[in-house]
Amino acid sequence: MVLLSLFYGRRHRLLSFPLLLLIAALFFSRVYWREVSGLTIHFEQLACGLLFLAFLYDLWKKKIRLRFEPLTILVLCLLPLMILSSLLESKLPLQSLKKTLVLVPYFLAFLALVHYWADKERLRGAWDFFYFSGTLALAISLAGFCLFFLGLDSGMVRMEHGSFWLRGTMVIPNILGSTAVLIFAIAFIRLLFKRGPGTKAWGDMAALVIATACVMLSFTRAAWVGAVLAIAAVLAFSLRRIYLKSLCLCLALIVGTSGLTYLATSRIKPPQLPSVEQKDLGEYGESTLDRYWRPESVERMDYEGKIEGVFEKDAYSGTIKSRLFTLKVAWRDWLKSPLIGRGTESLLLENKNKGVYYISSSALAFLHDWGLIGLLLHGIFLFWVFGGLLKISMKTREPSPREFSLTLLVILIVSLLMNQTATTMQLSIFWVLLAFYASAVSLFSPSRSVGVGEKH
């Protein structure tokens, strides 16, 4: 990550090293520093802190002018609400407050990013690096999956429910799948708006193939549905502007990659390697024992069983039932404090961190933890961003801002829907996307005649 950031920074002088380091760290969530007071310190949290220190230095040197736009204020107002609800309404206020403090680096990074990205060139450069870093992480993950069949286990594959899943450089397969959907959507849109395949399209073609394979191998229903939704959303918002040859090329790559991945992984039996257990550090600040691989009798990836499990009573029904149970419990618990909620992750904490009490729906999580006020703040932000991105993608004549806003709009829709069913978004990626949304709406709004902020 450090070398990648330094190399890219030498070629793109507008982007500072701390900013590049944070973006690179987003896609390697299994890279951690150490445990402090029972909490996991992830590398991206350190990168958030470094970025904020650089931001303070630039403020002191007057390279940046401090400003607070409405979208920025909406996000920052969540932090005092989180602290208040955790201290006043949680049965375990200190533990709930500790969970809130885990989020502080992301708030600070968000504040720094919306200031640095008040410049169009910086914003687009950061977005290109986001795309490049995500594609690279997926490529490493896919390579790890292939090496696994050669008897080299690097922890990229995880055994669950009698089948094997790709989790790659991410903590869990669900998050790998959602990350693959993000890169899938970016590559798909970039290819669609090229007038022809040409030599310049090879990089985007490779990214689309890699992302499609990772979506399949994540073995996550939310990711499969998310990829289909991404295609549908793009076609719905821009069908008249799409080049037919480019559309045919994209669909051919997606169908071909999906078919080959299915044929390979549904017929090849994985090797029976020795059981590997390694202490891995969890996504939300908790240390967990993550079993990379447990020898079991597995013949193939059962794609059909995974899909049928949604409709059948027995197959995979335990996961669905447990989520519905948690939603009911969370709803009843929220009614005890409807305005400010019950505190950050209070339901999970009060039930001794048992996984069944994790709230899978992001909307209900906002409502339960931070009440109607928290859900309203986040809802206004999303509604404002949705309207702004839609207006830019429909009315802006410049192709670059139009395609960029369309990509963010599609990602906003797809990620919002996926986040209502399961843990599908890396925490740090969620916060960085908020900064991309706010910055794009601020900079590219058709009603804005001049850029915002100062050049750095």
C-alpha positions, 0 to 999 in steps of 0.5 A, spaced: 500 500 500 505 504 501 509 503 495 503 503 491 501 510 494 508 513 493 509 510 486 502 513 484 503 520 487 510 521 483 506 521 477 500 525 480 503 531 484 496 533 485 494 528 490 498 527 497 501 521 499 496 521 506 490 521 501 493 516 496 495 511 502 488 512 505 485 510 498 489 504 497 488 501 504 480 501 503 481 495 499 486 491 504 482 491 510 485 485 513 491 489 514 492 491 521 496 494 526 495 492 533 490 491 538 489 497 543 484 496 549 481 490 546 480 494 539 483 492 533 487 498 530 486 497 522 491 500 517 486 505 514 484 508 521 491 510 521 491 513 514 485 517 516 489 520 522 495 521 518 490 525 512 487 529 518 494 531 520 496 533 513 489 537 513 490 541 519 497 543 517 494 545 510 489 549 514 495 552 518 499 554 512 493 557 509 493 552 503 486 550 504 480 555 507 475 552 512 468 551 510 462 547 511 457 546 506 450 543 508 452 536 506 458 536 510 454 538 516 449 533 515 454 528 516 458 531 521 452 532 526 451 524 526 457 524 531 454 528 537 448 524 536 452 518 536 455 520 543 449 522 546 445 516 544 450 511 547 451 515 553 444 516 555 440 510 552 445 504 552 445 499 557 452 499 556 454 506 555 461 506 556 462 500 551 457 503 546 461 510 547 467 505 545 464 503 539 462 510 537 470 512 538 472 507 533 468 511 528 471 518 529 477 517 524 472 516 519 469 522 521 475 526 521 477 523 514 471 525 511 472 532 513 479 532 510 476 529 503 471 534 502 476 540 503 481 536 498 476 534 493 473 541 492 478 541 486 475 538 480 482 535 478 484 532 485 477 529 485 477 525 478 485 523 480 482 520 487 477 517 483 481 514 478 486 511 484 480 508 487 478 504 481 485 502 480 486 500 487 480 496 487 481 493 481 488 491 483 486 488 490 481 484 486 486 481 482 490 479 488 484 476 491 483 472 484 490 470 484 490 467 491 484 463 489 487 460 483 493 459 487 489 455 492 488 450 487 495 449 487 496 447 494 498 454 496 493 457 502 494 464 503 488 465 507 484 468 500 479 462 501 474 461 506 470 455 508 462 456 510 456 452 510 460 446 506 462 450 500 468 455 499 468 462 498 473 468 496 474 473 501 481 475 498 484 481 501 477 483 505 475 481 512 469 477 509 466 474 503 460 479 503 465 485 503 469 482 497 463 481 493 460 488 494 467 491 493 467 487 486 460 490 485 463 497 485 469 496 481 464 492 476 459 498 476 465 503 474 468 498 469 462 497 466 460 504 465 467 506 463 467 501 457 459 503 455 461 510 453 467 508 449 466 509 442 469 503 440 473 497 444 480 500 441 487 499 445 485 504 451 479 499 453 484 493 455 484 496 462 477 497 463 476 490 459 480 487 464 477 490 470 470 488 468 473 481 467 476 480 474 470 484 478 465 479 474 469 473 477 470 476 484 462 477 484 461 470 482 466 467 487 464 471 493 458 466 493 454 472 496 447 473 493 447 480 495 453 481 490 450 477 485 443 481 485 447 487 486 451 486 479 444 485 476 442 491 479 448 495 476 446 493 469 439 495 470 440 502 473 445 504 468 441 502 462 435 505 465 438 512 466 443 512 460 440 507 454 439 513 449 447 515 450 450 508 450 454 505 444 451 499 441 458 496 440 460 497 447 454 494 450 455 488 446 462 488 448 460 489 456 455 483 456 459 478 452 465 479 457 460 479 463 456 473 460 463 469 458 466 470 465 460 468 469 460 462 464 467 460 465 467 461 472 461 457 473 464 451 469 470 451 473 468 452 480 462 448 480 466 442 477 473 442 480 473 439 487 478 443 492 484 440 495 484 437 502 489 442 505 490 441 512 486 445 517 489 452 518 486 457 523 489 464 524 487 469 529 484 475 524 482 481 526 474 483 525 471 488 521 468 492 526 474 493 532 473 486 535 478 481 535 475 474 532 478 467 530 477 466 523 478 459 520 481 460 513 480 453 511 477 447 514 477 440 511 470 438 509 467 434 504 466 439 498 465 437 491 463 443 488 460 450 489 453 449 489 450 455 486 444 452 485 443 451 492 445 458 494 439 461 490 434 456 491 436 457 499 432 463 498 425 460 496 426 453 500 424 452 507 430 448 509 436 450 505 440 456 508 434 458 512 437 459 518 441 465 516 434 468 513 430 466 519 436 469 524 436 476 520 428 476 521 429 475 528 434 480 529 430 485 525 424 484 530 428 485 536 431 491 534 424 494 532 421 493 539 428 495 542 428 502 538 421 503 541 424 505 548 428 511 545 425 513 538 428 520 537 435 518 539 436 511 539 439 506 543 446 507 542 452 505 537 451 497 536 448 497 543 443 491 541 449 487 539 453 489 546 447 487 550 447 480 547 454 479 548 456 480 541 452 474 539 452 474 531 445 473 531 444 480 534 447 484 529 442 488 525 443 487 517 439 492 515 443 499 514 436 503 515 434 499 521 441 500 524 441 507 523 434 507 526 435 503 532 442 506 534 441 513 533 433 514 532 429 518 528 434 524 528 439 519 525 435 516 520 433 523 518 440 526 517 442 520 513 436 520 509 436 527 507 443 526 505 442 521 501 436 524 498 440 530 496 445 526 493 441 522 489 437 528 486 444 532 485 447 526 481 441 525 477 441 532 475 448 532 473 448 526 469 441 528 465 443 535 464 450 536 464 453 536 457 460 535 458 461 527 458 466 526 463 462 529 469 456 526 466 459 519 466 462 520 473 456 522 476 452 517 473 457 512 476 456 515 483 449 515 482 449 507 480 453 505 486 449 509 491 443 506 488 446 499 488 450 499 495 443 502 498 439 496 496 445 491 498 446 494 505 439 492 507 440 485 507 447 483 509 454 486 511 456 488 504 460 494 505 467 495 508 466 501 513 472 505 510 469 505 503 462 507 506 465 513 509 470 515 503 464 514 498 460 519 502 465 524 501 465 522 493 458 523 493 458 530 497 464 533 493 461 531 486 454 534 487 458 540 490 463 541 484 459 539 478 452 541 479 449 545 473 447 551 477 454 552 479 458 556 475 464 556 478 468 551 482 469 551 489 475 552 494 482 553 492 487 550 488 492 547 492 
